Each structure stands twice: as C-alpha cells, then as structure tokens.
Amino acid sequence: MLITNNSNKMFFLFILFFSTMISISSNSWLGCWIGLEINLLSFIPLMSSPLNLMNSEASLKYFLTQSIASINFLTIILLNFLMAKNFIFGTPMSILINSALLVKMGSAPFHFWFPNIMEGLSWFNNFILMTWQKISPMILLSYCMNFNFLIFITIFNVLIGTIGSFNQSSLRKLLAFSSINNLGWMIATLLISENLWLTYFLFYSMFLFIPCFIFYTINIFYMNQLFNFNFNYFIKLTIMLNFLSLGGLPPFLGFFPKWLVINHLILNNFFIMTLIFIMTSLIMLFVYTRIIYSSFMFYSIKLKWFKLFFKNNLVILTYFMNMISLMGMIMSTLFFF
C-alpha cells in the first residue's frame, strides 16, 4: 500500500523525521538516546506488513539489532555519568560509544545485519534506511569522535563495501554494499568538516533516490530482470547514467562530492587513505558497469507479452534528474574555488 494513501504510515513517517530532529538537537546524551529510540519505534511500523513475511522478518531483525546498539549506547552514557563529567576523547569510552553508533548506522565491521534487512524491504523503506536513518547516528558520532579508531573504520568500510558487492544478483544487496562503501566516505568527511559531510550526504541521497525510484516504478529487485524486460531504451540509459554517477565517474555530478573529499584528504596529508578510497571507488565502478553492460547487451530480447508504460510526469522527472547528473558537473566547476 502506498504511504500517501495510508494515514497511519504518514503519521509514523512524520514521527520518524521528528525523532531525528530530537536526537540531533538535544543538549544531553540521554535526550539523544530518547530520539534514537523513538526513531526505531516509528520505523518498524513502516517496515512491517501483514501481507509480506519478508517485511516482518526484516523488521524483527532490525528491532533486535537496533535494541542491542541502543542498550550499549545507554550503558556507556550511564557509565560516563558515573565515572566522569565529560568524555575524554581518545579513551576506550569514546571507542565504545563510537561502536554503538556504528552498529546503528550499519557500518563495517558491524554491517552483517544491513544487507539481510535490505533484502526484505520495499524500495521506499530501503531509501529511508540508506539515507535518513544514517543522519542521527552520524551527527552523534561527530560529537565524540575517536580519530584513530574512525580512520581504521573508514578504510574497513570502503574495502568491505567493495568486496561484498561482487557476485550479487540482488539489486537491493548491491545497493546495501554500495551504501556501506559510501559510509566510509561519509565518516571520512565527518573527520574533516561537518559542512563537507552535509554536501556529500545530500549528493549521495539524490543519486540514490533516482535508482530507487526507477526500480520502484518498474518493480524490479534482481539483476536478471534488468535485461529480461522489454524496457523503454531511455529508462535503461537513465539507469546507466545514474549508476555511473553513483560510482563517481568524472564527467558526472557524482564525481563532485568525491573530488571534494579527495582534495581535503590530500590537503590533510592522508595519502594512503586517499589511494585506498580511489582504488575501491574504481572497483565499485567496475561492478556498476558490469550490470549496465549485461543490460545493454541483452536489449535484443523482446518479450511481446510484457509492455511497460510510464506516466508523463515520471518520464519528465527522470529527464530532469538525468540533466542534473550530466550538466551538474559542468556547473559545479564554475563555483569551485
């Protein structure tokens, strides 16, 4: 059932957005924890569906994982209140609180729940899980960063995200590992500047929205569906351009946030980290192009019993997104100083 036609889901969606605001604007750790808990309890009704057992299974897994992370987070906060007035950065206490938040956002090496839950959700819920659900843990992470620990985590994220994306037949799992890879980039931006994180996050959300929206519209979940159906050629082209943009290929706008991150990492003398980031990004591009190549090679298959029709406003939206992806990089060079 569509969210817009369901008043209960609209209500929980509003609470989901509101709880993130509570969490990131709270002036105490306890308030942050309350915001995270409200966020969890509002997302579960959006996930679960009596018509689909996979949704119910995914919501139960999500609840258990997030509950464990929340218990750890609350325990560390209470221990901190008992032991000291403020966090001392670089201590084991800050590593523990960082780990609890990394579990909440599905970061490697605590990522095992993330692809499994993604596999059982709709595209709309997947989009929320990959974007909005990352905001509050990442903002809270910026309050108590253990610098050396997070450098190790960022490298681990980009490597695990790249290795895990190989041999995936499910588009949802592929995007889950892509999200883990991009999470490494986002944590790296947090170490540099919150403004840089916000820029990267907004661009990433936009590039993720396009494939999620198209896959939701044409109702596909697996890679072989990309080249079995008698697609409109323009839709295949849109998927191709946006995968290349998501991978960060230079002519497209997706390269712009990665360019900013690489620039700042080099300025801060993180040369080895920059090299690992660039190499893993190239491998992710290979994974994306492999899907696109197969899809285009099999275009000759025509299934007469399957026809795909798009409403005019959907076609206009995809045209608009394509124009942003293609022209945005040219425009962005004019404003880059």
N, C-alpha and C positions, 0 to 999 in steps of 0.2 A: 504493500500500500504506500502511496506517495506521502511524504511528510506534509506537504501543503494541504492535503485533504484529511489530515488526522489531527484533531485539536490536542490530544494527549501528547503526541510526538512533538508538536510545536511547543507545548509547554516545557517538556523535558529538554528540548533544544535551547530554549531561552535560558533555562537553569544552567545548562552546560556552559553557555557563553558567560553567564553572570558569575558562575563559580570560579572561572578562570580569572575574572576581574577581582574577585575577593582575594584569591590566592596571591596575585602579583602586586596588589595594592595594600596588603596587610602590613602592619608595622611590628608584628610579633611572629615568631616561628609557629606558635600554636594556631594563630589565625591562618597561616599558610597551610598548615595541615588540615584545618577545617575546610578550606577552599578545595584542596585536593580530594577530600572525602566526598564533598557534595558533587564535585566533578565526576567522580567514579560512579556514584549512585544515580546520577542523571544520564550517564552514557549507557548504562546497562539496559534500561527500558528501550532505548533507541536501537540497541543491537538485537535484543531477543525478539523472536517471532514464533507464535504457536504453529505457524504453517511450515516452518523450516527448522528441522532438528539441528542442522549445522550451525545456524544462528544461535540457538540455545546453548549448544556445546561451547561455541566461541565465547559467549557472554559469561558462562560459568568459569572457563579458563581465565578470562580477563579479570573477573572478580577475584579469584584466588590469588593471581599474580600481584595485582594491584594492592590487595589487602596485606599480603606479606610485606610488600615495599612500604606501605603506609605504617605498619606496625614497627618496622625497623626505623623509619623516619621519626615516629613519635618517641620511641625508646631513646634514640640518640639525642633528641631535643630535651627530654626529661633528664637524661644523664648530664647533659651540658648545663642545665639549670642547677643541678645538684653540685656539680664539680667546679664550675667557673661561671663568671658573669657573662663573658663573651667568648666567641670562638677564637681559638689561636690557629691561624692559618698554617698549614703545613704539618699539623699534628694528625695522629691516627683518627681523631674525632672527625676532622673535616673529610678524611678519606671515606669514613663510614657514611656520613650524610651525603656525600657525592655519589656513593654507590647506590644508596636507596633511591636517589633521584634518577640515576642512570637506569635502574630497573624499571622505574615508572615510564620512562620515555622509550624503552626498548632498545637501549644501546648495547653494543657488544662490550664485554663478554656475557651480558645478561639478556641476550637477544632471542633466546630459544623459543619463548612464548609468542614472539611477534609474527613470524611468517605463518604459524599454525592458526592464530586467531584471524589474521588477514584472509586466509583461505576460506573461512566460514562466514564472511560478511559480504554485504552488498557493496556496490561501488561508492555509494554515498557515505556509508559508515567507514569504508576504507579511507576515503578522502579526509574525513574528520580525524580518524586515528593517526594518519600520517602527517597532518598539519596542525590542527587546533590543539590536539591532545599533547603536543610537544611544547606548547608555549609555556605553561606554568612550571613544569619541571626545569626547563632551560633558564627561565628567569630566576628561579630559586637557586639554580646551580651557580649563576653569576654572583650571588651574594656570598658564597662560601667556597670559592674555587681553591682546590689544591693543584697548583700549577703543574708540577712534575707528573702527578698522577693522571691529570687530564690530557697531557701531551701523549702519554702512553695509550690512553683510551682512544684518542682521535686516530692514531695510526692503526690501532686494532680495529676500529670501526671501518675505515676505508678498505682494509685488507679483507675482513670478514664479509663485508657487503659485496666486494668484487668476486671473491671465491664462491660465495653462496649463490650468486646469480647465474653461474654456469649450470647447464643441464636442467634448467627449469622449464617445464612445459606449461605451468600455470602463470598467467599474466599477473595475478594477484601476488603470488610469491615473488615473482621477478621484481615487481614494484616495491615489495616489502624489503628485499635486499638492497634495492636501489635507494630506498629511504634510509637504511642503516648506513650505506655509503655516504649519503648526503649529510647524515647526522654527524659524521666525522668532520666534515667541512664546517658544519654549523657550530660545533663545540670549539673548533679552531678559531672561528670568528668571535666567539664569546671571549676567548683568551686575549684577543686584540682589542675589540671595541663592541659595545652593545649596539651602536648605530650600524656597524658593519653586519652584525648578526641580523638585525631587523631587515636590512637591504637584501641579504641572502635569503632570508626566510620568506619574504614577500615574493621574490622572483621564483623561488622553488615552489611555493604554493600555487602560483599562476601556471607554471609549466606542468605541475601535477594535475591541476584541475582539468586541463584540456584532454589528456588521455582518459582520465576517469569519466569525464562527461561523454566522450565518444563511445567508450566501452559500455557505459550505462545505456546510451541511446540505442546502440545496435545489439546490446545484450550478449556480449561475448566475455568468456572467462579464461579460455585456453588458447595457446598459440596456434594450434591447427585450425581453429575457427577463423583465424585471420586470412587464410588463403583458401578456405573451402567455400566461403560465401561469395555470391555474385555482388561484390561491393560496387558502389559508385567509386570510380577511379580517384576522384577528388578526395574522398574520405581516406583512401589508402595513402594518398600524398600527404594529407594532414597528419595522419599518424606518424608517417616517416619523418616529416619536418619537426614534429614536436618531440619525438624520441631523440633526434639528433640535437635538438635544443636542450633537452633534459640531460643529455650526455655531456654537453658543454663544447660543442664543435664551434670553432671561432667565428664563422660568418653569422651565426645565430645569436639571439639575445641571451641564451643560456650560458654563453661563454662570459658575459659581462660580470656576474657576481663571482665566478671562479677567478676571473682576471684580477678583480679587486683583492680577493683573499691571497692569491699567489704573490701579488705586488706587496701586500703588507707583511706576509711571511718572509719574503726576501729582505725587506727593509729591516725586519727584526732578527735577521741572521739565522732563520730556521731553514737552512739549505737542504739538509737530509729529509726533513719533514716535507718540504716543498716538492722534492724529487719523488717521494713516495706518493704524494697526492696526485701529481701529474701522471705518473705511470698507471695508477689504479683508475684514474679518470679515462685514460686511453683504453684500458681493458674493458671498462664499462661501455664505452662507445662501440667496441667490437661486439659485445653482447647485443646491444641495441640494433646494430647494423645487420647482424645475423638474422634477427626476426624480420626486419624490413626486407632484406634480400630474398628470404624464403617467400614472403608475402607477395612480392612483385613477380617473382619467377613463376608462381602458380596462378597468375592472373588469368591465364588462358582457360582455366577450368570454369565452365559456366553451368550453374545449376538452374535449369529452367523453372523448377518448382519453387525457387526461393527468390523473392524480389524484396528489395529494401527501399523504402520510401522515406524521405526526410521532409519535415515541415520547413517552410521557407525561413522562419526565424532561427532554426537550428543551423541551417546552412550559412546564413548571414553571420551568426556567432562564430562558427568555425573559420569563415573567411577573415573575420576581424582578428581572431586570435592568431591566424597564420600571418597576417600583415604585421602584427605586433612583433611576432617572433622573427620575421625576416627583416623588417625595417628598423626594429628597435636598436640593434647593434650599431647601425649607421648613425642613428640619432644620439645614442649614448656617448659616442666618441666626441661629439661636439661639447658635451657637458663634463667630460672627464679632464680633470686638471692634475 
